[in-house]
Amino acid sequence: MSSIVQKQLRDYITSPFGLLQIKDVHVGNVRASEINITGREAAIHALELSTPRNSMPAKTRGLRLMLLTELGG
């Protein structure tokens, strides 16, 4: 995710009102055409998904890929 998207997520976490819609997201080898975020917890999870792979243990990387795939990647 780009730094612009990460900033939007951080801003939404601070003030989680309405719907945050992110389009054409690419993280690693997974791509999502659209992600709709409603709520602080969802924004926190989306921000965690953008963490670089090499800073996570293998088990977490596998869970991250599974979540991204479920999001529409």
KEMAR-819361 format. One record per residue: x, y, z of N, C-alpha, C in turn. Coordinates in steps of 0.001 Angstrom, whole numbers, plus 500000, padded with zeros to 6 digits. Example, Ala and Ser with C-alpha at 12.3 -4.5 7.8 and 13.67 -1.06 7.14 Angstrom:
2
+--------+--------+--------+--------+--------+--------+--------+--------+--------+
|    nc1 |    nc2 |    nc3 |   cac1 |   cac2 |   cac3 |    cc1 |    cc2 |    cc3 |
+--------+--------+--------+--------+--------+--------+--------+--------+--------+
| 513190 | 494310 | 507800 | 512300 | 495500 | 507800 | 513200 | 496700 | 507800 |
| 512850 | 497750 | 507080 | 513670 | 498940 | 507140 | 512900 | 500030 | 507870 |
+--------+--------+--------+--------+--------+--------+--------+--------+--------+
END
This chain:
73
+--------+--------+--------+--------+--------+--------+--------+--------+--------+
|    nc1 |    nc2 |    nc3 |   cac1 |   cac2 |   cac3 |    cc1 |    cc2 |    cc3 |
+--------+--------+--------+--------+--------+--------+--------+--------+--------+
| 500838 | 498826 | 500000 | 500000 | 500000 | 500000 | 500881 | 501234 | 500000 |
| 500414 | 502254 | 499361 | 501192 | 503485 | 499302 | 501106 | 504239 | 500625 |
| 502014 | 505187 | 500786 | 502004 | 505984 | 502013 | 500744 | 506844 | 502098 |
| 500161 | 507209 | 500956 | 498921 | 507986 | 500952 | 497790 | 507156 | 501559 |
| 497698 | 505891 | 501156 | 496661 | 505004 | 501690 | 496887 | 504781 | 503178 |
| 498129 | 504586 | 503576 | 498427 | 504387 | 504996 | 498043 | 505624 | 505807 |
| 498262 | 506814 | 505255 | 497861 | 508046 | 505945 | 496342 | 508118 | 506058 |
| 495631 | 507747 | 504996 | 494168 | 507745 | 505046 | 493671 | 506784 | 506131 |
| 494306 | 505625 | 506224 | 493922 | 504653 | 507253 | 494175 | 505206 | 508652 |
| 495334 | 505836 | 508857 | 495638 | 506413 | 510175 | 494640 | 507514 | 510535 |
| 494303 | 508351 | 509551 | 493316 | 509413 | 509794 | 491959 | 508819 | 510148 |
| 491581 | 507748 | 509457 | 490295 | 507105 | 509722 | 490283 | 506457 | 511106 |
| 491411 | 505897 | 511523 | 491514 | 505297 | 512860 | 491289 | 506373 | 513923 |
| 491814 | 507561 | 513685 | 491640 | 508671 | 514614 | 490189 | 509127 | 514691 |
| 489522 | 509129 | 513530 | 488135 | 509596 | 513475 | 487320 | 508646 | 512595 |
| 486890 | 507497 | 513136 | 486263 | 506447 | 512321 | 484764 | 506653 | 512066 |
| 484441 | 507619 | 511238 | 483043 | 507886 | 510910 | 482803 | 507645 | 509436 |
| 481688 | 507030 | 509104 | 481340 | 506788 | 507712 | 482084 | 505603 | 507128 |
| 482250 | 505634 | 505825 | 482864 | 504547 | 505065 | 484165 | 505030 | 504448 |
| 485226 | 504264 | 504610 | 486480 | 504536 | 503920 | 486593 | 503515 | 502808 |
| 486652 | 503988 | 501574 | 486722 | 503094 | 500422 | 488082 | 503271 | 499759 |
| 488798 | 502166 | 499630 | 490117 | 502177 | 499006 | 490032 | 501316 | 497758 |
| 490503 | 501847 | 496635 | 490418 | 501116 | 495369 | 491809 | 500786 | 494844 |
| 491877 | 499689 | 494102 | 493104 | 499234 | 493444 | 494285 | 499138 | 494408 |
| 494130 | 498287 | 495414 | 495173 | 498067 | 496414 | 496039 | 496898 | 495977 |
| 497345 | 497067 | 496103 | 498295 | 496018 | 495748 | 499274 | 495875 | 496910 |
| 499250 | 494709 | 497571 | 500178 | 494421 | 498664 | 500871 | 493117 | 498329 |
| 502185 | 493181 | 498127 | 502917 | 491979 | 497729 | 502410 | 491475 | 496398 |
| 502032 | 490200 | 496346 | 501521 | 489642 | 495092 | 499998 | 489526 | 495101 |
| 499352 | 490227 | 496017 | 497891 | 490193 | 496123 | 497333 | 491565 | 495754 |
| 496272 | 491550 | 494960 | 495644 | 492791 | 494518 | 494155 | 492746 | 494846 |
| 493630 | 493859 | 495346 | 492192 | 493978 | 495612 | 491675 | 495190 | 494845 |
| 490590 | 495007 | 494113 | 490061 | 496121 | 493330 | 489358 | 497144 | 494213 |
| 488795 | 496684 | 495331 | 488087 | 497610 | 496221 | 488019 | 497034 | 497631 |
| 488314 | 497878 | 498617 | 488182 | 497501 | 500020 | 487320 | 498561 | 500690 |
| 486258 | 498134 | 501345 | 485380 | 499040 | 502085 | 485617 | 498839 | 503573 |
| 485971 | 499920 | 504261 | 486297 | 499846 | 505677 | 485270 | 500647 | 506464 |
| 484647 | 499982 | 507422 | 483700 | 500653 | 508316 | 484081 | 500311 | 509745 |
| 484690 | 501240 | 510421 | 485049 | 501035 | 511814 | 486548 | 501052 | 512061 |
| 486889 | 501435 | 513270 | 488293 | 501566 | 513678 | 489040 | 500233 | 513597 |
| 488418 | 499156 | 514069 | 489094 | 497853 | 514083 | 489447 | 497392 | 512670 |
| 488542 | 497579 | 511731 | 488809 | 497193 | 510340 | 489959 | 498011 | 509764 |
| 490025 | 499286 | 510099 | 491111 | 500138 | 509614 | 492446 | 499709 | 510210 |
| 492435 | 499325 | 511481 | 493665 | 498855 | 512127 | 494158 | 497581 | 511445 |
| 493248 | 496659 | 511155 | 493638 | 495422 | 510474 | 494177 | 495712 | 509076 |
| 493554 | 496610 | 508357 | 494031 | 496965 | 507018 | 495425 | 497579 | 507091 |
| 495666 | 498404 | 508093 | 496984 | 499007 | 508260 | 498019 | 497944 | 508605 |
| 497643 | 496970 | 509434 | 498558 | 495876 | 509771 | 498907 | 495045 | 508543 |
| 497962 | 494903 | 507622 | 498221 | 494130 | 506405 | 499276 | 494786 | 505526 |
| 499459 | 496085 | 505693 | 500433 | 496785 | 504862 | 501841 | 496747 | 505443 |
| 502022 | 496090 | 506594 | 503338 | 495967 | 507213 | 504247 | 495128 | 506316 |
| 505501 | 495535 | 506136 | 506413 | 494755 | 505287 | 506528 | 493304 | 505743 |
| 506567 | 492398 | 504781 | 506590 | 490958 | 505067 | 507776 | 490522 | 505902 |
| 508938 | 491077 | 505637 | 510135 | 490591 | 506322 | 510184 | 490989 | 507796 |
| 509236 | 491787 | 508265 | 509210 | 492135 | 509682 | 508216 | 491274 | 510464 |
| 507636 | 490250 | 509790 | 506653 | 489378 | 510438 | 507136 | 487938 | 510469 |
| 506742 | 487185 | 511502 | 507026 | 485749 | 511499 | 506244 | 485046 | 510384 |
| 506695 | 483885 | 509977 | 506081 | 483151 | 508860 | 504596 | 482875 | 509086 |
| 504203 | 482520 | 510306 | 502793 | 482224 | 510577 | 501920 | 483454 | 510314 |
| 502384 | 484611 | 510742 | 501637 | 485852 | 510526 | 501557 | 486174 | 509042 |
| 502644 | 485946 | 508296 | 502621 | 486198 | 506846 | 501559 | 485343 | 506175 |
| 501433 | 484077 | 506601 | 500425 | 483190 | 506020 | 499020 | 483674 | 506314 |
| 498773 | 484113 | 507539 | 497459 | 484646 | 507904 | 497167 | 485920 | 507127 |
| 498187 | 486747 | 506935 | 498030 | 488000 | 506192 | 497615 | 487712 | 504761 |
| 498277 | 486767 | 504120 | 497947 | 486416 | 502744 | 496528 | 485861 | 502661 |
| 496138 | 485043 | 503636 | 494787 | 484488 | 503649 | 493744 | 485607 | 503768 |
| 493990 | 486582 | 504645 | 493050 | 487693 | 504812 | 492956 | 488536 | 503552 |
| 494086 | 488811 | 502928 | 494068 | 489601 | 501699 | 493310 | 488879 | 500600 |
| 493484 | 487571 | 500515 | 492780 | 486792 | 499505 | 491274 | 486863 | 499739 |
| 490859 | 486789 | 501006 | 489435 | 486882 | 501325 | 488869 | 488260 | 501021 |
| 489727 | 489296 | 501051 | 489270 | 490652 | 500761 | 489023 | 490869 | 499275 |
| 489433 | 489924 | 498466 | 489145 | 490055 | 497041 | 490368 | 490080 | 496161 |
| 491494 | 489647 | 496679 | 492741 | 489673 | 495931 | 492847 | 488596 | 494978 |
+--------+--------+--------+--------+--------+--------+--------+--------+--------+
END
